[in-house]
């Protein structure tokens, strides 16, 4: 018996009623990857209001490394809620905030003295990281990369790429931001080898500090070690090392945005560890809180201490309940057996997706790191023309057959895999088999059952 159980079409009658209520009450600009209406969830399984059970390959867009409603986290939240809900760290001190900060200082890369500031979302902590860098260096400019996603606030939306989906009609944006190309080995010029392309990419990075900004005006370079919304592009280690060297040479703060790729997702606690690079600041969120709203900036103590008294903080930053959840998360994901399981999941994904590339002409590329994998869909492998409509059709059919899936990539033509890291191999293979069938169905040119976005 598999994990998927389908009793109605998706959505069923109860689901359709709730979706109608959503359409009436909720801002229409809030997107949704599927029409699944959740009643409850556990581990890697989602159960909807009509009695259907799905395998989750989205994991809250990377938020649920330790799965849906893990018992240890639920207990920690319950016990903490019975003690204090939230007095605000701006008013008083409480142990969960301090303990979580100590743990983050311990586990993030770097042997230097560290400190931490807690906040509520990845975007908020990216803003805090930039504020720290600007305060510490006394400089205004932030360098970021094409394909990056750093959030939806004014500053972080300004840093974010993919204009049409995230930014259209929402300007003007924040000034003093320089955006430069990110190496994408799949879409490199055909005439270049990978090494030649990386040489060129490094040269473009160096050129930006002549043509677009002077190092003396640059506060920070912010980079996702594996780009998320940009299409699960692992940044080549040589490129990350060059960023580190530039920062060292010019006194620039290197910020690693590990919001989506951190907390064991790639088989190490932090994705940047694969490159052996130590950033000055690390931004975390998503899986840090197991579904509770919490984020952090962790890094060099002298940078975190550069802000004036009262210059940082917020009412809800470091909620005791979210801190309690995060403390449990760290205890779970740092265990060697947990990390070994993640690495095994990544091997299974790479094996199965590699098979797709061999058998499905629609699959142009397979890439990622650990259990953070993506298949990019193209209409022609020679031209690499993106296939966003076909990708959406694959997802629609996949959801109809009991698997939650979601797109990613600059061209919206990739299917991202971010399952809860507690998923079993059997569940993973069952979910990937549904995706395999859906790809073949779409390739045959038949019409997938319609599901609203």
N, C-alpha and C positions, 0 to 999 in steps of 0.2 A: 504494500500500500504506500502510495506517495503522500506527500504533505498537502498537495493542492486538492481542494474540494470545492466543486462548483455546483450550486443548487439552483441558481437563477442566471439569467443573462447579467452582464455587468454594464451599467448599474441595474439592480433589481428594483422592484416597486418602492421599497423603503428608501433606497439610495436615491432614486429619482425625486422623491418627495423632498429629501434633504437638499439635494442640489438645486431644486426650485427655490427653497428657502434661502440658500446661499445667494443665488442670482438676484433675489429681491432685496437682501439685506446687506451684502458685502460689496465693497468697491470692485468693479469689474476688472480693474487693472491688476488685481491679485491673481496671478496665473495658477494653474494646477496641471500637473503632469498627467494625471489620470482622473477618471470619474469614480474612483473607489471612495466609498464613505465608510470610515473606520468605526467599528464598535469597540474593539479591543485588539491588543497585539501582545505577543510574547516571543522572545528570542528573535528568530528571523521570519516569523509568521505574522500575517495581518488578517484579522477576521472582520468582515464587513457586516453592515446592519441587516443584510439579507441572508446571512448564514454561509457566505462564501469564504474560503480560506485561500490566501495568496502567499507565495514566497516573495519576500521583499529583497530586491536587488538594488534598491535606492538608499535604504538606511537613513531616511531623513536628510538626504543629500550629504551623507557622510557624518551625520550627527550621532549615529547610534552604533559606535564601535562595539559597545558591550551589550548590544541588543535592545529590544523593546522590553521595558519594565523588568530589568534584572532584579531578582529578589533582594540581593544585598543592597542595591541602590535604593529600592523602595523602602526597605527597613531603615536605612540611614536617613532618608527624607522624613519618614514618619516620626522617628525618634527626635530628630532635630525640630520638627514642627511643634512637638509637644513641649519643647524647652523655650525656644524663641523663634519668631518668624523673621523679623528684620528690624533691629533698632537703628540701622544705618551706621556704616563705618565712619561716617562724618560726625557722628554723635558719640559713639562709644566703641570699645574694643571687644571682640568676641573671638574665642579660640579657633573656630573653623576658618575664619579669614586668615589668621596667622599660620595655622597648620598647612592650609593649602598653599600659601605663599612659600613656606619652607620646602614643601615637596616640589613645587615648580622650580625653585632655585636649585634644588638638588638634581633634578632629572634633565633639565634642558642642557644643551651642549655648552661646554666651556668650563674651565677649571678656575675661573676668576670669581671674585666676590659678586653676588647677584642680589637683586631685589625684584619685587613683583608688585604690579598694580592690577587689581581685579575690576572688571566692568561687566557689561551685560551681553554684548554682541561682538562678533568679529569686527564689524565696521567701527564700533566704538573703540575697540582696542587698537585698530590700525590708526585711527585718529590720535589716540594717546601716544602711540609709538612715534608718529610724525612730530607731535608736539614736543615730546622729549628730545628728539633729534635736533629740532630747530632750537630749542632752548639751550641744549648742551653745546651746539656748535656756533650758535649765533648767526646761522645762515638760513636762507629762505627756501631754496629749491629742493624738490624731491624728484628723483629719477625713477621711472617705472617702465613697464614693458608692454608691448602690443600683446593682446590676448589675455591680459591680467584681469582678474576680478578681485576687488578689495572691499566692496560694499556699496551701499546705496545712499549714504549721507552725502552732503555737498562735497566734502573733501574726498571721501572714498569713491564716490561716483565719478569724480574728476580723475581719479587714478585708474578707474575701471575702463577696460576696452570694450569692444563690441557695441558700437554706437546705437545701431538700430533697435536692438532689444532692450538695452538698459538705459540709454541716455536721450533718446529722441524726444525733443520738445521740453527737456528739463533744464536746459541751460539758462543763463550763463554759468560756467563752471569756475572752480577755484583757480587762481593764477599760480605761477611759479612751479609748474609741473612740466617735466620733460619726458616724453615717451619715445622709446627706441625699439627696434625690432628684437624679437625673441627668436632664437634658432629653432626652426621646425624641420627636423631631418627628413620627415616624409615629404615635405613640399620644397625641398632645396632645389636649386637649378640643376637640371639633368647633366649639364656639362661639368659640374663640380663633384668631386668626391666628398664624403662626409668630413674628412679632415680639412679639405680646402674650404668647404662651407663654414666650418667652425672658425677657421682662420679669418675668413671674411667677416663673420659675425663679431668676433673679438675686435677686429679693426673698426667696425661700425660703432661699437661701444666706445672705443677710444676716440673716434672722430666726434662723437656727440659732445665730448668734453672740450672740443675746440669750436665746433660749428654751432652748438646749441646752448651750452652753459660752461662756465669756468668751474673747475673743481673748488675754487675758493668761495663760490657761492652755493655749493651743494651741501645740504644738510644730511641727506640720506639717499640710499638706493634701496628700494623695496622690491622683493622678488618672492614669488611662490616657487619653492623647490620643485614641485610638480604643479603646473598650471591646472586649475580645476575647470572653470567655465571655458577656458581657452582650448580645451580638448585633451586633458590629461597628458600634457606634454612634460615629460621629465626634463628638467633643464640639464644640459650636458655638464658633467662635473668640471670639465675644463673651463666652461663659461662661468660657473659659480666661483671657481678658484680665481678667475681673473677679476670678478667683481670684488672678491675679498682683498685681492692685491691692490686694486684701485682705492678701495676704502682705506686700507692701511697707509698707502702712499700719501693720501690727501686729507686724512683726518675726517673721512665721511663715515656716517653711521650705517652699517649694513643691517637691514631689517629682513628677517625671514618670516613671511606670512604662511604659517602652518595651520591655518584655520581648517582647511579641508584635508590636507595631506598628513596632518600630525596624529599623535596618539595611536601608534602601532599600525596605522592604515597601510603603510608600505613595507611592513615587516621589521622596521625599527621604530623606536618611540617617535623619532622625528625624521622626516624625509631627507633633510639636509645632511643627516649623518652618513648617508650613502656616499656623499661626495667628500667626506672628511673635512668639511668647511664649518667653521664656528662663527655664527653671526654675532653681532653686538646685542641685538634685541630679537626675541622670538614672540610672535603673536599667535595665541591659541584661542580656540572657541569650539564650536560644534561638539565633537565627541568628548571634550573635556567635561561637559555637564550631563552626559547621558540623556539629553533631551530637556534639561533645565537650562534657563538662560544665564550663561556665565561665559566670560572671556578673560583673557589676561595678556599683559605685556610683561615679559620677564627678560632680564638682561643685566648688563654691567651696572653695578651699584652706583657708580659715579654718574651715569646717564640718568638712571631713575631718580637720583637725588638732586638732579639739576633744577627741577621745577621749584618755584618759590612756594612757601607754605600757603595752601589754599588754591594753588594753581591747577590742581588735578582733583579728580573725584566726581562722584555723582550719587544721587539719592539711593539708587538701587544697586550700585556696584558691590559685588561680593555678598550677595544674599546668603545668609547662613544655610538655608535649605539647599541652594545650588552648590555652595562650598562642600556641604556634607556629601552630596552626590559626587562631586568631582574627586574628593578624597578617596571614595570607594573606587571610582573609575581608575585612578592612578594605581591603586593597589592591585587591580585586576590586570590592566594592560601591560604592566612592567614585568609580570611573571614570565620566566623563560618558556613555559609550556604554552602560554597564550601567544607569544610572539612566534613560536614554532608553528602553531596552528595557522596563524596568519600567513606565514611564508608558504605553507602547504596549500592554502587556499589560492594564493597567487600562482603557484605552479599549476594547479588545476585549471584556473582561468586561462593562463597562457597556453596550456595544452589544448583546451577546447577551442578557444578563439583562433589559435593557429590553424586548427582544423577547418574553421569557417573560412579562413583566407584561402585555404587550399581548395575548398569546394564551392564557395559562393562568390561569383564575380562581383557582386555588390560590395563585398568587404574589401576595401582598398588597403587599410592599414590596421594593425593591432598594436597597441602600445600601453605603457603604464609602468607602475612600479609596485611590486607586492600585490596586495588585494585591492588595488586601485587601477582598474583596467578599462580600456575603451576600444571599441571597434568603430572605425570611420568608414562611412558608406559613400561610394562614388559611383557615378553612372558609367564611367570609362576609366579603366586603370591607367591607360596611357596619358590621358589628359588630366586625370584626377578631378574631373568635374564633380562638385559636391552633389549629394543626393538627399536634400533635407526632406522632401515630401515622402520619398521612399522610407526614410528613417522613421518618420512619424507613423507611416502605415505599419511598419514592423512593431512599433510600440503599441499601437492600437490593438493589433491582433494578439500581441503578447499579454496585454492586460486582460483581454477577453478570455484568455486561456490560463489565467491564474498566476501571473507573475507581474510584479510592479517593476517598471523600467522607466528611464528618463533620458532625454537627450542632453547633449553638451557639445561644445566646440564653436569656434568662430562662425562656422557656416551652418550650425545646428544640424550637423549630419553625422554625429557620433552617438552611440549608445554607451552610457557610462555604467560601470559596475562598481557599486559601493555597498555591498551587502553588509548587514551586521556581521561583525567578525566572529560571532559565536555561531554562525551558520554551520551546519554539518556539511561534510563533503557530499552526502547523498542529496541534501536539499539543494546545494549549489548545482550539482549536476542536473537535477530535475528542472531547476529554473533555467539553466542554460540550454537544455534540450527544447524547452518551449520556445526560447528565442531562436534557436536553430531552425525549428519548423516554421516560425513566422518569417524568417529571412527567405527561406525557400518559397514560401507561399507568395510573398511580395515579388520575388524574382520571376515567378511564373506569370505575373501580370494580372492576377485576379484581384478583385476588389475586396479589401479587408473590411470587416464589419465596422460601421461608423461609430466612433465614440467622440464626444465633444472634447475639445482641448481641456 
